[in-house]
Amino acid sequence: MRFVETSAPPSALLAREVSGGPVTWFCRPSKPALVLGSSQRDLAVDRAELDRRGAELVRRRGGGGAVWVDRTVAWFDIEIGPTDPRWNDDVGKAFLWVGDALVEVLAHFGVEATNHRGALQHSRWSQLVCFAGVGPGEVLVDGRKLVGISQRRTRHGARFMCQAHCDWRADDVVEALEMSASDRSDARRELAQVAVGLGELGLDRERFEATLRSVLTGQRADSGLATANP
């Protein structure tokens, strides 16, 4: 597994083609963005709010709900090719090895986590917000979502786009969507506890990502890290 740290606007980070890896991209967005899932064609977005925050509106080529990205999130894309032993032709089961690796990462810090192995779990807000639902391979701590994962597959391989928040703030996404005042109030209240951030677990992004490198390769967590443009 090769590791690359890359910084660019989210639109550029998401435009990168799937290489087939094996490679993990640690993505550092140079500006904030609201990232929509591939099926969210009719989602009403508050563009004035995005402009106020200096944020992009971007669509990823992968399913799921909207996420907010900025410099504080742990965003990493793991790619493998179809000949990789971790490859699974079943799109739903293909996530599971990623979730298993993340559970192992958290175990290094004494955090007991679970890798969701069942069907998609929907909620009132999951069609809008990624962290409001749970899909295969996604990682939970005490029933709260820590890592969201979206998959993109091409003939070259699969990319697992993963995100954990350092601090979960539902308002980051909710305030960027157009909705009625009553719906916004409900969303804020109901989404406040659906997810958990690394900080709440006593972790930071740097240690989390270093241990992820160690788990994915079996090498020491302080192994070298390349840098590149997307």
Phi and psi restraints in degrees (value plus and minus 20) as a CYANA .aco file:
   2 ARG   PHI    -117.8   -77.8
   2 ARG   PSI     130.0   170.0
   3 PHE   PHI    -144.9  -104.9
   3 PHE   PSI     111.9   151.9
   4 VAL   PHI    -154.2  -114.2
   4 VAL   PSI     109.2   149.2
   5 GLU   PHI    -120.4   -80.4
   5 GLU   PSI     109.1   149.1
   6 THR   PHI    -158.9  -118.9
   6 THR   PSI     118.5   158.5
   7 SER   PHI    -143.5  -103.5
   7 SER   PSI     112.0   152.0
   8 ALA   PHI    -192.2  -152.2
   8 ALA   PSI     149.3   189.3
   9 PRO   PHI     -79.5   -39.5
   9 PRO   PSI     128.6   168.6
  10 PRO   PHI     -74.5   -34.5
  10 PRO   PSI     -55.0   -15.0
  11 SER   PHI     -79.8   -39.8
  11 SER   PSI     -57.9   -17.9
  12 ALA   PHI     -94.7   -54.7
  12 ALA   PSI     -59.4   -19.4
  13 LEU   PHI     -82.3   -42.3
  13 LEU   PSI     -57.0   -17.0
  14 LEU   PHI    -102.0   -62.0
  14 LEU   PSI     -37.3     2.7
  15 ALA   PHI    -101.0   -61.0
  15 ALA   PSI     -32.3     7.7
  16 ARG   PHI     -81.2   -41.2
  16 ARG   PSI     114.4   154.4
  17 GLU   PHI     -95.8   -55.8
  17 GLU   PSI     133.8   173.8
  18 VAL   PHI     -90.9   -50.9
  18 VAL   PSI     105.3   145.3
  19 SER   PHI    -111.3   -71.3
  19 SER   PSI     -42.4    -2.4
  20 GLY   PHI      76.1   116.1
  20 GLY   PSI     -34.1     5.9
  21 GLY   PHI      36.1    76.1
  21 GLY   PSI    -172.6  -132.6
  22 PRO   PHI     -96.9   -56.9
  22 PRO   PSI     109.5   149.5
  23 VAL   PHI    -174.5  -134.5
  23 VAL   PSI     126.1   166.1
  24 THR   PHI    -138.9   -98.9
  24 THR   PSI     103.3   143.3
  25 TRP   PHI    -118.6   -78.6
  25 TRP   PSI     100.9   140.9
  26 PHE   PHI    -113.8   -73.8
  26 PHE   PSI      88.5   128.5
  27 CYS   PHI    -114.0   -74.0
  27 CYS   PSI     108.5   148.5
  28 ARG   PHI    -136.9   -96.9
  28 ARG   PSI      73.9   113.9
  29 PRO   PHI     -84.4   -44.4
  29 PRO   PSI     108.5   148.5
  30 SER   PHI    -100.6   -60.6
  30 SER   PSI     -29.4    10.6
  31 LYS   PHI    -169.9  -129.9
  31 LYS   PSI     139.3   179.3
  32 PRO   PHI     -94.6   -54.6
  32 PRO   PSI     142.7   182.7
  33 ALA   PHI    -178.7  -138.7
  33 ALA   PSI     130.4   170.4
  34 LEU   PHI    -115.9   -75.9
  34 LEU   PSI      99.8   139.8
  35 VAL   PHI    -127.4   -87.4
  35 VAL   PSI     100.8   140.8
  36 LEU   PHI    -115.4   -75.4
  36 LEU   PSI     132.2   172.2
  37 GLY   PHI     -95.0   -55.0
  37 GLY   PSI     142.8   182.8
  38 SER   PHI     -82.8   -42.8
  38 SER   PSI     -45.9    -5.9
  39 SER   PHI    -115.3   -75.3
  39 SER   PSI     -20.0    20.0
  40 GLN   PHI    -107.5   -67.5
  40 GLN   PSI      42.8    82.8
  41 ARG   PHI     -93.7   -53.7
  41 ARG   PSI     -53.0   -13.0
  42 ASP   PHI    -127.0   -87.0
  42 ASP   PSI      -4.6    35.4
  43 LEU   PHI     -88.1   -48.1
  43 LEU   PSI     109.7   149.7
  44 ALA   PHI    -104.1   -64.1
  44 ALA   PSI      99.4   139.4
  45 VAL   PHI    -134.0   -94.0
  45 VAL   PSI     119.7   159.7
  46 ASP   PHI    -105.4   -65.4
  46 ASP   PSI      70.4   110.4
  47 ARG   PHI     -86.6   -46.6
  47 ARG   PSI     -50.4   -10.4
  48 ALA   PHI     -83.7   -43.7
  48 ALA   PSI     -58.4   -18.4
  49 GLU   PHI     -86.9   -46.9
  49 GLU   PSI     -59.8   -19.8
  50 LEU   PHI     -83.6   -43.6
  50 LEU   PSI     -62.2   -22.2
  51 ASP   PHI     -81.4   -41.4
  51 ASP   PSI     -61.4   -21.4
  52 ARG   PHI     -80.7   -40.7
  52 ARG   PSI     -55.1   -15.1
  53 ARG   PHI    -109.0   -69.0
  53 ARG   PSI     -22.0    18.0
  54 GLY   PHI      45.8    85.8
  54 GLY   PSI      16.7    56.7
  55 ALA   PHI    -127.9   -87.9
  55 ALA   PSI     130.4   170.4
  56 GLU   PHI    -103.8   -63.8
  56 GLU   PSI     138.4   178.4
  57 LEU   PHI    -133.1   -93.1
  57 LEU   PSI      98.2   138.2
  58 VAL   PHI    -151.8  -111.8
  58 VAL   PSI     129.7   169.7
  59 ARG   PHI    -136.6   -96.6
  59 ARG   PSI     111.4   151.4
  60 ARG   PHI    -112.5   -72.5
  60 ARG   PSI     135.8   175.8
  61 ARG   PHI    -112.2   -72.2
  61 ARG   PSI      47.4    87.4
  62 GLY   PHI    -189.4  -149.4
  62 GLY   PSI     135.8   175.8
  63 GLY   PHI     -98.2   -58.2
  63 GLY   PSI    -195.8  -155.8
  64 GLY   PHI      80.7   120.7
  64 GLY   PSI    -199.6  -159.6
  65 GLY   PHI    -110.2   -70.2
  65 GLY   PSI    -195.9  -155.9
  66 ALA   PHI     -94.2   -54.2
  66 ALA   PSI     125.9   165.9
  67 VAL   PHI    -151.0  -111.0
  67 VAL   PSI     135.6   175.6
  68 TRP   PHI    -123.9   -83.9
  68 TRP   PSI     109.6   149.6
  69 VAL   PHI    -141.5  -101.5
  69 VAL   PSI     122.9   162.9
  70 ASP   PHI    -176.8  -136.8
  70 ASP   PSI    -191.1  -151.1
  71 ARG   PHI     -86.9   -46.9
  71 ARG   PSI     -33.9     6.1
  72 THR   PHI    -109.6   -69.6
  72 THR   PSI     -32.2     7.8
  73 VAL   PHI    -104.8   -64.8
  73 VAL   PSI     136.4   176.4
  74 ALA   PHI    -114.3   -74.3
  74 ALA   PSI      82.7   122.7
  75 TRP   PHI    -136.5   -96.5
  75 TRP   PSI      98.6   138.6
  76 PHE   PHI    -160.8  -120.8
  76 PHE   PSI     115.8   155.8
  77 ASP   PHI    -130.1   -90.1
  77 ASP   PSI     100.7   140.7
  78 ILE   PHI    -124.8   -84.8
  78 ILE   PSI     106.2   146.2
  79 GLU   PHI    -139.6   -99.6
  79 GLU   PSI     118.4   158.4
  80 ILE   PHI    -156.7  -116.7
  80 ILE   PSI     136.2   176.2
  81 GLY   PHI    -114.4   -74.4
  81 GLY   PSI     148.2   188.2
  82 PRO   PHI     -86.8   -46.8
  82 PRO   PSI     -34.7     5.3
  83 THR   PHI    -114.3   -74.3
  83 THR   PSI     -23.2    16.8
  84 ASP   PHI     -87.7   -47.7
  84 ASP   PSI     117.4   157.4
  85 PRO   PHI     -81.6   -41.6
  85 PRO   PSI     -37.7     2.3
  86 ARG   PHI    -105.2   -65.2
  86 ARG   PSI     -26.6    13.4
  87 TRP   PHI     -85.9   -45.9
  87 TRP   PSI     122.8   162.8
  88 ASN   PHI    -156.3  -116.3
  88 ASN   PSI     107.6   147.6
  89 ASP   PHI     -86.9   -46.9
  89 ASP   PSI     -44.4    -4.4
  90 ASP   PHI     -96.8   -56.8
  90 ASP   PSI      94.1   134.1
  91 VAL   PHI     -79.6   -39.6
  91 VAL   PSI     -59.4   -19.4
  92 GLY   PHI     -88.1   -48.1
  92 GLY   PSI     -63.5   -23.5
  93 LYS   PHI     -94.4   -54.4
  93 LYS   PSI     -37.5     2.5
  94 ALA   PHI     -82.1   -42.1
  94 ALA   PSI     -44.7    -4.7
  95 PHE   PHI     -93.8   -53.8
  95 PHE   PSI     -43.7    -3.7
  96 LEU   PHI     -85.0   -45.0
  96 LEU   PSI     -56.6   -16.6
  97 TRP   PHI     -85.9   -45.9
  97 TRP   PSI     -52.0   -12.0
  98 VAL   PHI     -85.2   -45.2
  98 VAL   PSI     -67.2   -27.2
  99 GLY   PHI     -80.2   -40.2
  99 GLY   PSI     -59.6   -19.6
 100 ASP   PHI     -81.2   -41.2
 100 ASP   PSI     -62.0   -22.0
 101 ALA   PHI     -83.1   -43.1
 101 ALA   PSI     -60.1   -20.1
 102 LEU   PHI     -89.6   -49.6
 102 LEU   PSI     -56.9   -16.9
 103 VAL   PHI     -81.6   -41.6
 103 VAL   PSI     -59.5   -19.5
 104 GLU   PHI     -85.1   -45.1
 104 GLU   PSI     -60.0   -20.0
 105 VAL   PHI     -76.5   -36.5
 105 VAL   PSI     -69.4   -29.4
 106 LEU   PHI     -86.2   -46.2
 106 LEU   PSI     -53.1   -13.1
 107 ALA   PHI     -82.1   -42.1
 107 ALA   PSI     -50.5   -10.5
 108 HIS   PHI     -79.4   -39.4
 108 HIS   PSI     -46.2    -6.2
 109 PHE   PHI    -123.4   -83.4
 109 PHE   PSI      -9.1    30.9
 110 GLY   PHI      54.9    94.9
 110 GLY   PSI      -1.5    38.5
 111 VAL   PHI    -118.2   -78.2
 111 VAL   PSI     101.9   141.9
 112 GLU   PHI    -106.6   -66.6
 112 GLU   PSI      95.0   135.0
 113 ALA   PHI    -145.8  -105.8
 113 ALA   PSI     143.3   183.3
 114 THR   PHI    -147.2  -107.2
 114 THR   PSI     128.8   168.8
 115 ASN   PHI    -123.7   -83.7
 115 ASN   PSI      95.2   135.2
 116 HIS   PHI     -85.7   -45.7
 116 HIS   PSI     103.0   143.0
 117 ARG   PHI    -134.7   -94.7
 117 ARG   PSI     -13.3    26.7
 118 GLY   PHI    -122.5   -82.5
 118 GLY   PSI    -183.2  -143.2
 119 ALA   PHI     -92.8   -52.8
 119 ALA   PSI     148.2   188.2
 120 LEU   PHI     -76.3   -36.3
 120 LEU   PSI     115.0   155.0
 121 GLN   PHI    -127.1   -87.1
 121 GLN   PSI      97.2   137.2
 122 HIS   PHI    -118.7   -78.7
 122 HIS   PSI     137.5   177.5
 123 SER   PHI    -159.4  -119.4
 123 SER   PSI     159.8   199.8
 124 ARG   PHI     -74.7   -34.7
 124 ARG   PSI     -53.5   -13.5
 125 TRP   PHI    -127.9   -87.9
 125 TRP   PSI     -20.0    20.0
 126 SER   PHI     -89.6   -49.6
 126 SER   PSI     -41.8    -1.8
 127 GLN   PHI     -91.6   -51.6
 127 GLN   PSI     -39.4     0.6
 128 LEU   PHI    -118.5   -78.5
 128 LEU   PSI     -67.7   -27.7
 129 VAL   PHI    -138.7   -98.7
 129 VAL   PSI     105.2   145.2
 130 CYS   PHI     -73.3   -33.3
 130 CYS   PSI     -68.5   -28.5
 131 PHE   PHI     -97.4   -57.4
 131 PHE   PSI     -16.9    23.1
 132 ALA   PHI    -108.5   -68.5
 132 ALA   PSI     -29.2    10.8
 133 GLY   PHI    -149.4  -109.4
 133 GLY   PSI     156.2   196.2
 134 VAL   PHI    -155.9  -115.9
 134 VAL   PSI     110.4   150.4
 135 GLY   PHI    -139.2   -99.2
 135 GLY   PSI     152.9   192.9
 136 PRO   PHI     -75.4   -35.4
 136 PRO   PSI     116.1   156.1
 137 GLY   PHI      64.9   104.9
 137 GLY   PSI     -36.4     3.6
 138 GLU   PHI     -92.0   -52.0
 138 GLU   PSI     131.2   171.2
 139 VAL   PHI    -127.0   -87.0
 139 VAL   PSI     110.2   150.2
 140 LEU   PHI    -138.6   -98.6
 140 LEU   PSI     126.2   166.2
 141 VAL   PHI    -146.0  -106.0
 141 VAL   PSI      98.1   138.1
 142 ASP   PHI      32.0    72.0
 142 ASP   PSI      20.6    60.6
 143 GLY   PHI      59.7    99.7
 143 GLY   PSI     -19.5    20.5
 144 ARG   PHI    -128.1   -88.1
 144 ARG   PSI     118.8   158.8
 145 LYS   PHI     -95.9   -55.9
 145 LYS   PSI     107.3   147.3
 146 LEU   PHI    -123.9   -83.9
 146 LEU   PSI     -63.8   -23.8
 147 VAL   PHI    -143.3  -103.3
 147 VAL   PSI     103.1   143.1
 148 GLY   PHI    -117.2   -77.2
 148 GLY   PSI     125.3   165.3
 149 ILE   PHI    -154.8  -114.8
 149 ILE   PSI     112.4   152.4
 150 SER   PHI    -143.5  -103.5
 150 SER   PSI     123.5   163.5
 151 GLN   PHI    -135.1   -95.1
 151 GLN   PSI     118.4   158.4
 152 ARG   PHI    -144.1  -104.1
 152 ARG   PSI     110.0   150.0
 153 ARG   PHI    -141.3  -101.3
 153 ARG   PSI     117.3   157.3
 154 THR   PHI    -154.7  -114.7
 154 THR   PSI    -198.7  -158.7
 155 ARG   PHI     -87.5   -47.5
 155 ARG   PSI     -37.8     2.2
 156 HIS   PHI    -104.6   -64.6
 156 HIS   PSI     -43.0    -3.0
 157 GLY   PHI     138.2   178.2
 157 GLY   PSI    -182.5  -142.5
 158 ALA   PHI    -144.5  -104.5
 158 ALA   PSI     120.1   160.1
 159 ARG   PHI    -136.0   -96.0
 159 ARG   PSI     106.5   146.5
 160 PHE   PHI    -125.0   -85.0
 160 PHE   PSI      85.9   125.9
 161 MET   PHI    -108.2   -68.2
 161 MET   PSI      91.9   131.9
 162 CYS   PHI    -134.1   -94.1
 162 CYS   PSI     123.9   163.9
 163 GLN   PHI    -164.9  -124.9
 163 GLN   PSI     114.0   154.0
 164 ALA   PHI    -146.2  -106.2
 164 ALA   PSI     122.6   162.6
 165 HIS   PHI    -108.7   -68.7
 165 HIS   PSI     122.4   162.4
 166 CYS   PHI     -92.3   -52.3
 166 CYS   PSI     -59.1   -19.1
 167 ASP   PHI    -156.9  -116.9
 167 ASP   PSI     100.7   140.7
 168 TRP   PHI     -95.9   -55.9
 168 TRP   PSI      99.9   139.9
 169 ARG   PHI    -149.4  -109.4
 169 ARG   PSI      82.7   122.7
 170 ALA   PHI     -79.8   -39.8
 170 ALA   PSI     -51.5   -11.5
 171 ASP   PHI     -80.9   -40.9
 171 ASP   PSI     -47.2    -7.2
 172 ASP   PHI     -75.2   -35.2
 172 ASP   PSI     -61.3   -21.3
 173 VAL   PHI    -107.6   -67.6
 173 VAL   PSI     -66.7   -26.7
 174 VAL   PHI     -77.9   -37.9
 174 VAL   PSI     -62.9   -22.9
 175 GLU   PHI     -90.0   -50.0
 175 GLU   PSI     -36.4     3.6
 176 ALA   PHI    -110.5   -70.5
 176 ALA   PSI     -23.5    16.5
 177 LEU   PHI    -127.1   -87.1
 177 LEU   PSI     125.2   165.2
 178 GLU   PHI    -103.5   -63.5
 178 GLU   PSI     104.5   144.5
 179 MET   PHI    -179.5  -139.5
 179 MET   PSI     146.4   186.4
 180 SER   PHI     -87.6   -47.6
 180 SER   PSI     141.8   181.8
 181 ALA   PHI     -81.0   -41.0
 181 ALA   PSI     -58.7   -18.7
 182 SER   PHI     -89.4   -49.4
 182 SER   PSI     -60.8   -20.8
 183 ASP   PHI     -84.5   -44.5
 183 ASP   PSI     -59.7   -19.7
 184 ARG   PHI     -83.4   -43.4
 184 ARG   PSI     -61.5   -21.5
 185 SER   PHI     -83.5   -43.5
 185 SER   PSI     -63.4   -23.4
 186 ASP   PHI     -82.7   -42.7
 186 ASP   PSI     -64.2   -24.2
 187 ALA   PHI     -82.6   -42.6
 187 ALA   PSI     -64.4   -24.4
 188 ARG   PHI     -77.6   -37.6
 188 ARG   PSI     -66.8   -26.8
 189 ARG   PHI     -88.4   -48.4
 189 ARG   PSI     -66.5   -26.5
 190 GLU   PHI     -95.9   -55.9
 190 GLU   PSI     -45.6    -5.6
 191 LEU   PHI    -112.9   -72.9
 191 LEU   PSI     -27.8    12.2
 192 ALA   PHI     -79.0   -39.0
 192 ALA   PSI     -53.5   -13.5
 193 GLN   PHI    -135.0   -95.0
 193 GLN   PSI      -9.4    30.6
 194 VAL   PHI     -96.1   -56.1
 194 VAL   PSI     -40.3    -0.3
 195 ALA   PHI    -151.2  -111.2
 195 ALA   PSI     146.7   186.7
 196 VAL   PHI    -156.0  -116.0
 196 VAL   PSI     125.4   165.4
 197 GLY   PHI    -119.1   -79.1
 197 GLY   PSI     141.8   181.8
 198 LEU   PHI     -78.1   -38.1
 198 LEU   PSI     -59.6   -19.6
 199 GLY   PHI     -80.3   -40.3
 199 GLY   PSI     -57.1   -17.1
 200 GLU   PHI     -85.6   -45.6
 200 GLU   PSI     -42.9    -2.9
 201 LEU   PHI    -113.4   -73.4
 201 LEU   PSI     -15.1    24.9
 202 GLY   PHI      59.3    99.3
 202 GLY   PSI      -0.4    39.6
 203 LEU   PHI    -133.2   -93.2
 203 LEU   PSI     141.3   181.3
 204 ASP   PHI    -145.4  -105.4
 204 ASP   PSI     145.5   185.5
 205 ARG   PHI     -81.7   -41.7
 205 ARG   PSI     -60.2   -20.2
 206 GLU   PHI     -82.4   -42.4
 206 GLU   PSI     -67.2   -27.2
 207 ARG   PHI     -88.8   -48.8
 207 ARG   PSI     -58.6   -18.6
 208 PHE   PHI     -80.8   -40.8
 208 PHE   PSI     -67.7   -27.7
 209 GLU   PHI     -90.1   -50.1
 209 GLU   PSI     -56.4   -16.4
 210 ALA   PHI     -82.8   -42.8
 210 ALA   PSI     -60.6   -20.6
 211 THR   PHI     -91.6   -51.6
 211 THR   PSI     -53.3   -13.3
 212 LEU   PHI     -80.5   -40.5
 212 LEU   PSI     -62.9   -22.9
 213 ARG   PHI     -78.8   -38.8
 213 ARG   PSI     -62.5   -22.5
 214 SER   PHI     -83.9   -43.9
 214 SER   PSI     -64.0   -24.0
 215 VAL   PHI     -85.8   -45.8
 215 VAL   PSI     -61.2   -21.2
 216 LEU   PHI     -91.3   -51.3
 216 LEU   PSI     -42.8    -2.8
 217 THR   PHI    -139.6   -99.6
 217 THR   PSI     -37.8     2.2
 218 GLY   PHI      58.3    98.3
 218 GLY   PSI     -15.7    24.3
 219 GLN   PHI    -110.4   -70.4
 219 GLN   PSI     152.0   192.0
 220 ARG   PHI     -83.5   -43.5
 220 ARG   PSI     129.1   169.1
 221 ALA   PHI     -86.1   -46.1
 221 ALA   PSI     -36.5     3.5
 222 ASP   PHI    -118.1   -78.1
 222 ASP   PSI       5.3    45.3
 223 SER   PHI     -85.1   -45.1
 223 SER   PSI     140.0   180.0
 224 GLY   PHI     -83.2   -43.2
 224 GLY   PSI     132.9   172.9
 225 LEU   PHI    -150.4  -110.4
 225 LEU   PSI     103.1   143.1
 226 ALA   PHI    -100.1   -60.1
 226 ALA   PSI     141.2   181.2
 227 THR   PHI    -145.3  -105.3
 227 THR   PSI     128.7   168.7
 228 ALA   PHI    -183.0  -143.0
 228 ALA   PSI     142.9   182.9
 229 ASN   PHI    -108.4   -68.4
 229 ASN   PSI     133.6   173.6
